[in-house]
Amino acid sequence: MTASSQSTGWRIVWRDGRWVYSDTLEPISTHRPCRNCRKDAVLLKIKHARPGRATRFIKADIDACIAPIVDALNQAGIYTIGSCCGHGRSSGSIVLADGREMIICTDTERKSCEESNEG
């Protein structure tokens, strides 16, 4: 069984000790834009904070469609440890350093997002 995941909405697989795109077998270090919106990721300098670890500044590729939200959160002192726009396959999310997760829904996803977060 081959391990698989996604990178910017593209299916990737673990092959020969590295992650590669499943369609071309190129390493994921080869740049690809978001599969859904076709925009390039935005490089942001963010304060990366994880519980129990030293806080540090890192440069991170953030999905273009949610980069303004991630940037605003970090500028306001609400630090993030992960984010994904969902790439048209699912709702987006931003994981905060304190363990909370923000779900980002489009207008067409709003009803299903509200129903899944009730209770």
N, CA and C atoms as a LAMMPS dump frame, in Angstrom:
ITEM: TIMESTEP
0
ITEM: NUMBER OF ATOMS
357
ITEM: BOX BOUNDS ff ff ff
-5.0000000000000000e+02 5.0000000000000000e+02
-5.0000000000000000e+02 5.0000000000000000e+02
-5.0000000000000000e+02 5.0000000000000000e+02
ITEM: ATOMS id mol type element x y z
1 1 1 N 0.85 -1.182 0
2 1 2 C 0 0 0
3 1 3 C 0.895 1.245 0
4 2 1 N 0.602 2.173 -0.874
5 2 2 C 1.365 3.408 -1
6 2 3 C 0.669 4.507 -0.217
7 3 1 N 1.452 5.261 0.552
8 3 2 C 0.895 6.404 1.266
9 3 3 C 0.528 7.487 0.262
10 4 1 N -0.599 8.149 0.5
11 4 2 C -1.013 9.226 -0.391
12 4 3 C -1.583 10.374 0.425
13 5 1 N -1.578 11.537 -0.17
14 5 2 C -2.089 12.738 0.471
15 5 3 C -2.396 13.745 -0.626
16 6 1 N -2.469 15.018 -0.267
17 6 2 C -2.68 16.079 -1.241
18 6 3 C -1.746 17.238 -0.952
19 7 1 N -1.357 17.927 -1.984
20 7 2 C -0.591 19.161 -1.863
21 7 3 C -1.214 20.167 -2.814
22 8 1 N -1.698 21.259 -2.287
23 8 2 C -2.434 22.292 -3.029
24 8 3 C -3.525 21.696 -3.926
25 9 1 N -4.173 20.652 -3.431
26 9 2 C -5.272 20.033 -4.149
27 9 3 C -4.874 18.94 -5.121
28 10 1 N -3.596 18.738 -5.322
29 10 2 C -3.099 17.711 -6.232
30 10 3 C -2.799 16.436 -5.441
31 11 1 N -3.146 15.283 -5.96
32 11 2 C -2.858 14.018 -5.293
33 11 3 C -1.35 13.753 -5.333
34 12 1 N -0.801 13.411 -4.166
35 12 2 C 0.615 13.08 -4.072
36 12 3 C 0.767 11.699 -3.447
37 13 1 N 1.858 11.024 -3.775
38 13 2 C 2.132 9.69 -3.24
39 13 3 C 3.574 9.627 -2.75
40 14 1 N 3.824 8.753 -1.785
41 14 2 C 5.172 8.528 -1.269
42 14 3 C 5.814 7.458 -2.127
43 15 1 N 6.862 7.819 -2.828
44 15 2 C 7.523 6.874 -3.716
45 15 3 C 9.032 7.076 -3.639
46 16 1 N 9.746 5.989 -3.441
47 16 2 C 11.215 6.017 -3.389
48 16 3 C 11.75 7.039 -2.384
49 17 1 N 11.096 7.1 -1.224
50 17 2 C 11.588 7.949 -0.149
51 17 3 C 11.266 9.417 -0.262
52 18 1 N 10.312 9.782 -1.112
53 18 2 C 9.943 11.194 -1.236
54 18 3 C 8.504 11.316 -1.731
55 19 1 N 7.907 12.468 -1.49
56 19 2 C 6.566 12.763 -1.975
57 19 3 C 6.65 13.27 -3.411
58 20 1 N 5.798 12.706 -4.284
59 20 2 C 5.752 13.105 -5.693
60 20 3 C 4.293 13.274 -6.116
61 21 1 N 4.081 14.087 -7.155
62 21 2 C 2.734 14.212 -7.72
63 21 3 C 2.381 12.892 -8.401
64 22 1 N 1.172 12.399 -8.163
65 22 2 C 0.804 11.087 -8.686
66 22 3 C 0.676 11.064 -10.209
67 23 1 N 0.357 12.2 -10.834
68 23 2 C 0.146 12.193 -12.282
69 23 3 C 1.44 12.277 -13.094
70 24 1 N 2.489 12.922 -12.528
71 24 2 C 3.729 13.095 -13.297
72 24 3 C 4.957 12.496 -12.618
73 25 1 N 4.796 12.141 -11.326
74 25 2 C 5.895 11.643 -10.488
75 25 3 C 6.993 12.68 -10.26
76 26 1 N 6.68 13.959 -10.51
77 26 2 C 7.607 15.042 -10.171
78 26 3 C 7.595 15.228 -8.656
79 27 1 N 8.744 15.582 -8.063
80 27 2 C 8.753 15.838 -6.621
81 27 3 C 7.868 17.033 -6.278
82 28 1 N 7.285 17.019 -5.081
83 28 2 C 6.382 18.122 -4.732
84 28 3 C 7.123 19.429 -4.511
85 29 1 N 8.444 19.389 -4.526
86 29 2 C 9.195 20.646 -4.475
87 29 3 C 9.035 21.422 -5.785
88 30 1 N 8.564 20.739 -6.849
89 30 2 C 8.234 21.402 -8.112
90 30 3 C 6.95 22.191 -7.887
91 31 1 N 6.98 23.479 -8.144
92 31 2 C 5.852 24.348 -7.838
93 31 3 C 4.623 24.029 -8.688
94 32 1 N 3.47 23.999 -8.028
95 32 2 C 2.175 23.928 -8.705
96 32 3 C 1.22 24.876 -8.005
97 33 1 N 0.389 25.584 -8.772
98 33 2 C -0.616 26.442 -8.144
99 33 3 C -1.76 25.599 -7.586
100 34 1 N -2.648 26.227 -6.853
101 34 2 C -3.83 25.557 -6.316
102 34 3 C -4.608 24.917 -7.466
103 35 1 N -4.999 23.688 -7.276
104 35 2 C -5.726 22.973 -8.324
105 35 3 C -7.095 23.6 -8.587
106 36 1 N -7.69 24.228 -7.589
107 36 2 C -9.022 24.795 -7.738
108 36 3 C -8.99 26.192 -8.359
109 37 1 N -8.29 27.133 -7.72
110 37 2 C -8.34 28.522 -8.192
111 37 3 C -7.193 28.883 -9.124
112 38 1 N -6.195 27.992 -9.219
113 38 2 C -5.022 28.184 -10.093
114 38 3 C -4.132 29.349 -9.67
115 39 1 N -4.324 29.834 -8.439
116 39 2 C -3.474 30.917 -7.942
117 39 3 C -2.261 30.322 -7.239
118 40 1 N -1.152 31.042 -7.322
119 40 2 C 0.047 30.636 -6.615
120 40 3 C -0.1 30.919 -5.127
121 41 1 N 0.571 30.122 -4.328
122 41 2 C 0.598 30.359 -2.889
123 41 3 C 1.299 31.682 -2.614
124 42 1 N 0.976 32.267 -1.482
125 42 2 C 1.564 33.533 -1.06
126 42 3 C 2.56 33.232 0.052
127 43 1 N 3.767 33.752 -0.074
128 43 2 C 4.784 33.544 0.952
129 43 3 C 4.611 34.611 2.027
130 44 1 N 4.265 34.167 3.243
131 44 2 C 4.078 35.076 4.372
132 44 3 C 5.093 34.774 5.463
133 45 1 N 5.51 35.801 6.153
134 45 2 C 6.322 35.61 7.349
135 45 3 C 5.344 35.607 8.515
136 46 1 N 5.247 34.459 9.187
137 46 2 C 4.296 34.332 10.279
138 46 3 C 5.005 33.858 11.539
139 47 1 N 4.402 34.194 12.666
140 47 2 C 4.922 33.73 13.941
141 47 3 C 4.36 32.33 14.155
142 48 1 N 5.225 31.355 14.187
143 48 2 C 4.814 29.957 14.288
144 48 3 C 4.908 29.537 15.748
145 49 1 N 3.773 29.31 16.36
146 49 2 C 3.742 28.967 17.784
147 49 3 C 3.056 27.622 17.972
148 50 1 N 3.723 26.742 18.68
149 50 2 C 3.13 25.457 19.03
150 50 3 C 3.258 25.264 20.538
151 51 1 N 2.207 24.741 21.167
152 51 2 C 2.274 24.527 22.612
153 51 3 C 3.492 23.681 22.994
154 52 1 N 4.224 24.15 23.998
155 52 2 C 5.384 23.411 24.49
156 52 3 C 6.644 23.594 23.671
157 53 1 N 6.596 24.399 22.646
158 53 2 C 7.77 24.648 21.796
159 53 3 C 8.046 26.136 21.719
160 54 1 N 9.284 26.457 21.426
161 54 2 C 9.658 27.864 21.29
162 54 3 C 8.937 28.48 20.092
163 55 1 N 8.478 29.706 20.267
164 55 2 C 7.827 30.431 19.181
165 55 3 C 8.912 31.004 18.274
166 56 1 N 8.691 30.889 16.966
167 56 2 C 9.681 31.409 16.023
168 56 3 C 8.969 31.945 14.798
169 57 1 N 9.66 32.793 14.067
170 57 2 C 9.122 33.294 12.809
171 57 3 C 9.571 32.375 11.682
172 58 1 N 8.641 32.041 10.81
173 58 2 C 8.964 31.214 9.65
174 58 3 C 8.348 31.851 8.416
175 59 1 N 8.85 31.47 7.261
176 59 2 C 8.218 31.848 5.998
177 59 3 C 7.428 30.629 5.547
178 60 1 N 6.167 30.85 5.23
179 60 2 C 5.292 29.743 4.868
180 60 3 C 4.494 30.07 3.616
181 61 1 N 4.335 29.076 2.749
182 61 2 C 3.46 29.221 1.591
183 61 3 C 2.022 29.036 2.058
184 62 1 N 1.218 30.059 1.872
185 62 2 C -0.18 30.041 2.291
186 62 3 C -1.055 30.134 1.041
187 63 1 N -2.113 29.334 1.001
188 63 2 C -3.021 29.372 -0.146
189 63 3 C -3.517 30.802 -0.358
190 64 1 N -3.422 31.27 -1.598
191 64 2 C -3.692 32.674 -1.926
192 64 3 C -5.067 33.149 -1.481
193 65 1 N -6.083 32.301 -1.614
194 65 2 C -7.443 32.749 -1.312
195 65 3 C -7.697 32.942 0.18
196 66 1 N -6.873 32.351 1.063
197 66 2 C -7.055 32.573 2.497
198 66 3 C -5.858 33.297 3.127
199 67 1 N -4.847 33.632 2.329
200 67 2 C -3.661 34.315 2.86
201 67 3 C -4 35.621 3.577
202 68 1 N -4.937 36.448 3.073
203 68 2 C -5.249 37.682 3.809
204 68 3 C -5.803 37.413 5.211
205 69 1 N -6.567 36.33 5.367
206 69 2 C -7.118 35.987 6.69
207 69 3 C -5.996 35.523 7.613
208 70 1 N -5.129 34.643 7.115
209 70 2 C -4.006 34.144 7.915
210 70 3 C -3.1 35.309 8.32
211 71 1 N -2.824 36.194 7.391
212 71 2 C -1.968 37.349 7.674
213 71 3 C -2.605 38.247 8.732
214 72 1 N -3.896 38.531 8.6
215 72 2 C -4.587 39.395 9.568
216 72 3 C -4.597 38.769 10.96
217 73 1 N -4.838 37.478 11.036
218 73 2 C -4.818 36.796 12.335
219 73 3 C -3.451 36.935 12.994
220 74 1 N -2.4 36.645 12.231
221 74 2 C -1.049 36.72 12.777
222 74 3 C -0.675 38.149 13.164
223 75 1 N -1.072 39.127 12.36
224 75 2 C -0.797 40.531 12.678
225 75 3 C -1.497 40.952 13.97
226 76 1 N -2.647 40.317 14.257
227 76 2 C -3.411 40.631 15.471
228 76 3 C -2.934 39.825 16.679
229 77 1 N -1.9 39.002 16.492
230 77 2 C -1.385 38.203 17.602
231 77 3 C -2.101 36.881 17.797
232 78 1 N -2.922 36.478 16.829
233 78 2 C -3.603 35.18 16.866
234 78 3 C -2.821 34.27 15.925
235 79 1 N -1.955 33.461 16.501
236 79 2 C -0.984 32.72 15.701
237 79 3 C -1.554 31.413 15.176
238 80 1 N -1.071 31.028 14.018
239 80 2 C -1.579 29.86 13.301
240 80 3 C -0.485 28.808 13.163
241 81 1 N -0.92 27.547 13.057
242 81 2 C 0.055 26.469 12.839
243 81 3 C -0.225 25.695 11.559
244 82 1 N -1.308 26.016 10.892
245 82 2 C -1.614 25.339 9.634
246 82 3 C -2.827 25.954 8.975
247 83 1 N -2.888 25.82 7.656
248 83 2 C -4.05 26.337 6.937
249 83 3 C -4.154 25.65 5.579
250 84 1 N -5.379 25.588 5.081
251 84 2 C -5.642 25.017 3.756
252 84 3 C -6.957 25.591 3.26
253 85 1 N -7.002 25.998 2.003
254 85 2 C -8.238 26.566 1.451
255 85 3 C -9.258 25.495 1.085
256 86 1 N -8.842 24.236 1.075
257 86 2 C -9.74 23.14 0.698
258 86 3 C -9.641 22.782 -0.771
259 87 1 N -9.078 23.679 -1.573
260 87 2 C -8.815 23.44 -2.993
261 87 3 C -10.025 22.94 -3.763
262 88 1 N -11.203 23.446 -3.376
263 88 2 C -12.429 23.098 -4.09
264 88 3 C -12.959 21.715 -3.776
265 89 1 N -12.294 20.995 -2.887
266 89 2 C -12.717 19.633 -2.542
267 89 3 C -13.423 19.578 -1.189
268 90 1 N -13.101 20.541 -0.328
269 90 2 C -13.696 20.587 1.003
270 90 3 C -13.612 22.015 1.514
271 91 1 N -14.207 22.242 2.679
272 91 2 C -14.115 23.561 3.299
273 91 3 C -12.67 23.835 3.675
274 92 1 N -12.305 25.088 3.68
275 92 2 C -10.974 25.462 4.115
276 92 3 C -10.898 25.488 5.634
277 93 1 N -9.677 25.535 6.152
278 93 2 C -9.523 25.632 7.595
279 93 3 C -8.223 26.344 7.933
280 94 1 N -8.235 26.963 9.097
281 94 2 C -7.042 27.59 9.652
282 94 3 C -6.928 27.073 11.084
283 95 1 N -5.809 26.427 11.384
284 95 2 C -5.59 25.874 12.715
285 95 3 C -4.813 26.898 13.53
286 96 1 N -5.383 27.268 14.663
287 96 2 C -4.767 28.253 15.53
288 96 3 C -3.813 27.568 16.508
289 97 1 N -2.817 28.311 16.973
290 97 2 C -1.797 27.764 17.864
291 97 3 C -2.386 27.256 19.175
292 98 1 N -3.535 27.796 19.588
293 98 2 C -4.136 27.359 20.853
294 98 3 C -4.995 26.101 20.702
295 99 1 N -5.019 25.531 19.499
296 99 2 C -5.754 24.285 19.28
297 99 3 C -7.106 24.447 18.609
298 100 1 N -7.614 25.672 18.547
299 100 2 C -8.892 25.883 17.858
300 100 3 C -8.689 25.81 16.357
301 101 1 N -9.769 25.534 15.637
302 101 2 C -9.72 25.474 14.184
303 101 3 C -10.849 26.304 13.61
304 102 1 N -10.503 27.181 12.695
305 102 2 C -11.496 27.98 11.984
306 102 3 C -11.845 27.254 10.69
307 103 1 N -13.126 27.089 10.425
308 103 2 C -13.579 26.476 9.182
309 103 3 C -13.988 27.595 8.24
310 104 1 N -13.453 27.571 7.031
311 104 2 C -13.731 28.596 6.032
312 104 3 C -14.681 28 5.003
313 105 1 N -15.895 28.556 4.923
314 105 2 C -16.911 28.034 4
315 105 3 C -17.271 29.085 2.959
316 106 1 N -17.492 28.628 1.76
317 106 2 C -18.007 29.519 0.726
318 106 3 C -19.505 29.721 0.965
319 107 1 N -20.096 30.675 0.278
320 107 2 C -21.534 30.897 0.423
321 107 3 C -22.326 29.64 0.075
322 108 1 N -21.89 28.897 -0.939
323 108 2 C -22.623 27.69 -1.332
324 108 3 C -22.448 26.565 -0.321
325 109 1 N -21.387 26.615 0.492
326 109 2 C -21.152 25.582 1.514
327 109 3 C -21.743 25.954 2.869
328 110 1 N -22.218 27.165 3.012
329 110 2 C -22.605 27.697 4.319
330 110 3 C -23.578 26.794 5.073
331 111 1 N -24.632 26.339 4.436
332 111 2 C -25.641 25.532 5.134
333 111 3 C -25.03 24.239 5.667
334 112 1 N -24.267 23.536 4.832
335 112 2 C -23.68 22.278 5.295
336 112 3 C -22.645 22.525 6.389
337 113 1 N -21.925 23.642 6.334
338 113 2 C -20.959 23.99 7.391
339 113 3 C -21.682 24.25 8.714
340 114 1 N -22.763 25.005 8.645
341 114 2 C -23.517 25.303 9.869
342 114 3 C -24.091 24.046 10.478
343 115 1 N -24.613 23.145 9.628
344 115 2 C -25.195 21.897 10.143
345 115 3 C -24.13 21.012 10.775
346 116 1 N -22.937 20.942 10.183
347 116 2 C -21.897 20.064 10.715
348 116 3 C -21.274 20.63 11.977
349 117 1 N -21.461 21.923 12.263
350 117 2 C -20.873 22.525 13.459
351 117 3 C -21.894 22.778 14.564
352 118 1 N -23.14 22.307 14.382
353 118 2 C -24.141 22.458 15.428
354 118 3 C -23.883 21.445 16.529
355 119 1 N -24.269 21.846 17.734
356 119 2 C -24.193 20.903 18.85
357 119 3 C -22.991 21.056 19.579
